[in-house]
Amino acid sequence: MKQLIEYIARSIVDNPDAVIVNEVPAERGVIYRLSVAPEDMGKVIGKQGRIVKAMRVLLRVSALRKDTRAILEVE
């Protein structure tokens, strides 16, 4: 799942080397914290948050297949 987030984020941003995904264990699953360069933040979020919402949906579907729970946070 971490690789999925990294792949999508690196495909969107202008500075793919600045993409960092941290995996933090939580009570019921995993929290993924995505950080990108400040100038790429708008590209990751998208208009009205559409891109980050789509990333969260894909992450949830992937987590359900593995019978776990995952949350995406953008820092």
MISE-597147 format. One line per field, with one value per residue: residue in one letter; x, y, z of N, C-alpha, C, O in turn. Coordinates in nm, 4 decimals, padded with zeros to 6 digits. Atoms other than C-alpha are relative to their C-alpha. Layout:
N
residuo: c(A; ...)
n_c1: c(X; ...)
n_c2: c(Y; ...)
n_c3: c(Z; ...)
ca_c1: c(X; ...)
ca_c2: c(Y; ...)
ca_c3: c(Z; ...)
c_c1: c(X; ...)
c_c2: c(Y; ...)
c_c3: c(Z; ...)
o_c1: c(X; ...)
o_c2: c(Y; ...)
o_c3: c(Z; ...)
***
This chain:
75
residuo: c(M; K; Q; L; I; E; Y; I; A; R; S; I; V; D; N; P; D; A; V; I; V; N; E; V; P; A; E; R; G; V; I; Y; R; L; S; V; A; P; E; D; M; G; K; V; I; G; K; Q; G; R; I; V; K; A; M; R; V; L; L; R; V; S; A; L; R; K; D; T; R; A; I; L; E; V; E)
n_c1: c(00.0819; -00.0923; -00.0507; 00.1083; 00.0045; -00.1216; 00.0097; 00.0959; -00.0518; -00.1158; 00.0495; 00.0710; -00.0790; -00.1135; -00.1220; 00.0304; -00.0964; 00.0434; 00.1151; -00.0322; 00.1169; -00.0307; 00.1011; 00.0127; 00.1024; 00.1091; 00.0759; 00.0737; -00.0616; -00.1227; 00.0144; -00.1053; -00.0203; -00.0626; -00.0541; -00.0563; -00.0560; 00.1081; 00.0550; 00.0795; 00.1132; 00.1243; 00.0188; 00.0401; 00.1353; 00.0890; 00.1112; 00.0990; -00.0444; 00.0404; -00.1089; -00.0280; 00.1161; -00.0146; -00.1086; 00.0528; 00.0899; -00.0834; -00.0659; 00.1002; 00.0299; -00.1162; -00.0025; 00.1096; -00.0414; -00.0924; 00.0767; -00.0539; 00.0494; -00.1098; 00.0359; -00.1010; -00.0100; -00.0954; -00.0660)
n_c2: c(-00.1183; -00.1133; -00.0159; -00.0574; -00.1435; -00.0588; 00.0014; -00.1013; -00.1326; -00.0296; -00.0230; -00.1276; -00.1168; -00.0412; 00.0391; 00.1317; 00.0394; -00.0553; 00.0766; 00.0893; 00.0624; 00.0653; 00.0957; -00.0052; 00.0933; -00.0561; 00.1025; 00.0906; 00.0139; -00.0738; -00.1366; -00.0364; -00.1449; -00.0391; -00.1360; -00.0374; -00.1349; -00.0995; -00.0456; 00.1085; 00.0317; -00.0220; 00.1073; 00.1216; -00.0203; -00.0143; -00.0935; 00.0404; 00.1219; 00.1183; 00.0968; 00.0667; 00.0857; 00.1192; 00.0793; 00.0624; 00.1080; 00.1110; 00.0560; 00.0754; 00.1226; 00.0863; 00.0468; 00.0958; 00.1272; 00.0621; 00.0098; -00.0939; -00.1357; -00.0931; -00.1407; -00.0826; -00.1389; -00.0792; -00.0964)
n_c3: c(00.0000; -00.0028; 00.1347; 00.0790; -00.0280; 00.0564; 00.1456; 00.0431; -00.0333; 00.0857; 00.1358; 00.0064; -00.0389; 00.0825; -00.0700; -00.0576; -00.1023; -00.1278; -00.0497; -00.1110; -00.0607; -00.1267; -00.0427; -00.1451; -00.0467; -00.0792; -00.0724; 00.0867; 00.1312; 00.0279; 00.0479; 00.0940; 00.0036; 00.1254; 00.0032; 00.1295; 00.0013; -00.0166; 00.1276; 00.0579; -00.0875; 00.0729; 00.0982; -00.0710; -00.0525; 00.1140; -00.0136; -00.0995; -00.0658; 00.0764; 00.0184; -00.1272; -00.0285; 00.0835; -00.0584; -00.1213; 00.0411; 00.0453; -00.1180; -00.0753; 00.0740; -00.0163; -00.1385; -00.0186; 00.0583; -00.0952; -00.1246; -00.0974; 00.0169; 00.0305; 00.0071; 00.0651; -00.0450; 00.0785; -00.0884)
ca_c1: c(00.0000; 00.2911; 00.4235; 00.0838; 00.0804; 00.4407; 00.3745; 00.0689; 00.2325; 00.5567; 00.3537; 00.1719; 00.4410; 00.7210; 00.9799; 00.9393; 01.2520; 01.0800; 00.7955; 00.8143; 00.5594; 00.5814; 00.3948; 00.2656; 00.0882; -00.2487; -00.5019; -00.7063; -00.4686; -00.2040; -00.1739; 00.0236; 00.1677; 00.2514; 00.4828; 00.5812; 00.7637; 00.5639; 00.5276; 00.3730; 00.1157; -00.1572; -00.1007; -00.1382; -00.4526; -00.6111; -00.9086; -01.1482; -00.9416; -01.0374; -00.6959; -00.6310; -00.9858; -00.9230; -00.5942; -00.7766; -01.0402; -00.7739; -00.5938; -00.9142; -00.9903; -00.6382; -00.6621; -00.9986; -00.8484; -00.5883; -00.8562; -00.7109; -00.7731; -00.5604; -00.5726; -00.3890; -00.2756; -00.1071; 00.1477)
ca_c2: c(00.0000; 00.2317; 00.1692; 00.2566; 00.5973; 00.6665; 00.5711; 00.7943; 01.0896; 01.0643; 01.0559; 01.3784; 01.6078; 01.8022; 01.7012; 01.3233; 01.2983; 01.5012; 01.2495; 01.0733; 00.8265; 00.7297; 00.4311; 00.4669; 00.1765; 00.2633; 00.0791; -00.0655; -00.0380; 00.1867; 00.5610; 00.6704; 01.0220; 01.1715; 01.4689; 01.6470; 01.9660; 02.2808; 02.3837; 02.0432; 02.0447; 02.1866; 01.9159; 01.6393; 01.7893; 01.8900; 02.1133; 02.0856; 01.7928; 01.5566; 01.3973; 01.3290; 01.1922; 00.9544; 00.8439; 00.7764; 00.5675; 00.3577; 00.3117; 00.2013; -00.0510; -00.1888; -00.2123; -00.3906; -00.6553; -00.7202; -00.7108; -00.4092; -00.0364; 00.2441; 00.6229; 00.8756; 01.2065; 01.4783; 01.6845)
ca_c3: c(00.0000; 00.0724; -00.2771; -00.4247; -00.2548; -00.3548; -00.7155; -00.7490; -00.5745; -00.7741; -01.0969; -01.0113; -00.8674; -01.0386; -00.7766; -00.7268; -00.5106; -00.2366; -00.1966; 00.1397; 00.2754; 00.6412; 00.7774; 01.1344; 01.3082; 01.4599; 01.6756; 01.3933; 01.1005; 00.9515; 00.8981; 00.5930; 00.6104; 00.2733; 00.2504; -00.0696; -00.1625; -00.0712; -00.4349; -00.5197; -00.2400; -00.4658; -00.7251; -00.4687; -00.3169; -00.6480; -00.7118; -00.4190; -00.2891; -00.5692; -00.6191; -00.2516; -00.2153; -00.5053; -00.3475; -00.0204; -00.1983; -00.3712; -00.0400; 00.1336; -00.1396; -00.1200; 00.2585; 00.2447; 00.0195; 00.2893; 00.5627; 00.7411; 00.7692; 00.6251; 00.6481; 00.4314; 00.5790; 00.3746; 00.5642)
c_c1: c(00.0871; 00.0529; -00.1049; -00.0065; 00.1212; -00.0083; -00.0930; 00.0564; 00.1177; -00.0432; -00.0603; 00.0936; 00.1128; 00.1327; -00.0216; 00.0977; -00.0409; -00.1182; 00.0473; -00.1306; 00.0461; -00.1173; -00.0016; -00.1080; -00.1030; -00.0754; -00.0625; 00.0636; 00.1282; -00.0364; 00.1201; 00.0061; 00.0818; 00.0504; 00.0673; 00.0609; -00.1146; -00.0619; -00.0855; -00.1244; -00.1337; -00.0291; -00.0463; -00.1431; -00.1006; -00.1105; -00.1063; 00.0344; -00.0298; 00.1093; 00.0284; -00.1179; 00.0090; 00.1106; -00.0485; -00.0931; 00.0803; 00.0702; -00.0974; -00.0330; 00.1142; 00.0063; -00.1107; 00.0345; 00.0932; -00.0623; 00.0618; -00.0598; 00.1186; -00.0544; 00.1149; -00.0088; 00.1045; 00.0571; 00.0546)
c_c2: c(00.1257; 00.0269; 00.0619; 00.1513; 00.0693; 00.0097; 00.1100; 00.1399; 00.0374; 00.0289; 00.1386; 00.1197; 00.0305; -00.0454; -00.1364; -00.0452; 00.0489; -00.0750; -00.0973; -00.0529; -00.0724; -00.0865; -00.0037; -00.0996; 00.0708; -00.1151; -00.1024; -00.0205; 00.0789; 00.1408; 00.0283; 00.1515; 00.0338; 00.1423; 00.0217; 00.1391; 00.1014; 00.0468; -00.1059; -00.0337; 00.0155; -00.1087; -00.1283; 00.0127; 00.0108; 00.1004; -00.0606; -00.1353; -00.1280; -00.1049; -00.0745; -00.0891; -00.1295; -00.0907; -00.0722; -00.1158; -00.1210; -00.0682; -00.0838; -00.1324; -00.0996; -00.0578; -00.1031; -00.1368; -00.0763; -00.0110; 00.0838; 00.1378; 00.0929; 00.1410; 00.0741; 00.1418; 00.0701; 00.1061; 00.1152)
c_c3: c(00.0000; -00.1402; -00.0919; 00.0185; -00.0606; -00.1517; -00.0504; 00.0238; -00.0896; -00.1441; -00.0164; 00.0148; -00.0991; 00.0594; 00.0676; 00.1087; 00.1391; 00.0601; 00.1069; 00.0586; 00.1251; 00.0418; 00.1525; 00.0433; 00.0873; 00.0663; -00.0941; -00.1363; -00.0109; -00.0468; -00.0900; -00.0058; -00.1229; 00.0108; -00.1352; 00.0129; 00.0090; -00.1315; -00.0695; 00.0813; -00.0734; -00.1015; 00.0666; 00.0513; -00.1144; 00.0264; 00.0901; 00.0635; -00.0751; -00.0108; 00.1292; 00.0408; -00.0795; 00.0530; 00.1253; -00.0329; -00.0453; 00.1170; 00.0818; -00.0674; 00.0147; 00.1413; 00.0254; -00.0564; 00.0937; 00.1391; 00.1124; -00.0265; -00.0222; -00.0161; -00.0654; 00.0535; -00.0848; 00.0911; -00.0799)
o_c1: c(00.0528; 00.0674; -00.0711; -00.0184; 00.1081; 00.0293; -00.0582; 00.0494; 00.1254; 00.0230; -00.0609; 00.0777; 00.1499; 00.2301; -00.0486; 00.0651; 00.0076; -00.1627; 00.1359; -00.2222; 00.1291; -00.2333; 00.0989; -00.2225; -00.0693; -00.0411; -00.0484; 00.0089; 00.2130; -00.1349; 00.2350; -00.0940; 00.1967; -00.0247; 00.1382; 00.0479; -00.2232; -00.1821; -00.1607; -00.2019; -00.2227; -00.1451; -00.1262; -00.2195; -00.2071; -00.1263; -00.1553; -00.0545; -00.0294; 00.0814; 00.0425; -00.0968; -00.0190; 00.0967; -00.0126; -00.0916; 00.0499; 00.0838; -00.0617; -00.0463; 00.0910; 00.0406; -00.0891; -00.0052; 00.0969; 00.0056; 00.0815; -00.1478; 00.2223; -00.1638; 00.2314; -00.1149; 00.2110; -00.0171; 00.1138)
o_c2: c(00.2264; 00.1425; 00.1377; 00.2252; 00.1751; 00.1116; 00.1829; 00.2256; 00.1510; 00.1048; 00.1936; 00.2189; -00.0532; -00.0651; -00.1416; -00.1340; -00.0034; -00.0417; -00.1794; 00.0239; -00.1631; -00.0481; -00.0369; -00.0873; 00.1593; -00.2318; -00.2230; -00.0936; 00.0747; 00.1605; 00.0097; 00.2174; -00.0083; 00.2332; -00.0646; 00.2038; 00.0761; 00.0731; -00.0736; -00.1209; -00.0680; -00.1424; -00.2025; -00.0838; -00.0506; 00.1497; -00.1709; -00.2059; -00.2360; -00.2244; -00.1968; -00.1933; -00.2373; -00.2130; -00.1877; -00.2179; -00.2337; -00.1906; -00.1914; -00.2350; -00.2186; -00.1746; -00.2004; -00.2395; -00.1993; -00.0462; 00.0357; 00.1524; 00.0789; 00.1614; 00.0450; 00.2041; 00.0149; 00.1837; 00.2070)
o_c3: c(-00.0620; -00.1800; -00.1828; -00.0792; -00.1222; -00.2097; -00.1433; -00.0642; -00.1365; -00.2149; -00.1265; -00.0564; -00.1815; -00.0133; 00.1876; 00.1876; 00.2395; 00.1699; 00.0833; 00.0881; 00.1188; 00.0272; 00.2154; -00.0002; 00.1659; 00.0474; -00.0741; -00.2189; 00.0782; -00.1180; -00.0498; -00.0340; -00.1367; 00.0462; -00.1870; 00.1168; -00.0432; -00.1376; -00.1614; 00.0421; -00.0570; -00.1255; 00.0095; 00.0469; -00.1081; 00.1381; 00.0658; 00.1111; -00.0160; -00.0003; 00.1288; 00.1029; -00.0271; 00.0519; 00.1483; 00.0358; -00.0062; 00.1189; 00.1297; -00.0008; 00.0362; 00.1595; 00.0975; -00.0014; 00.0922; 00.2355; 00.2240; -00.1114; 00.0426; -00.0689; -00.0385; 00.0504; -00.1125; 00.1514; -00.0232)
***
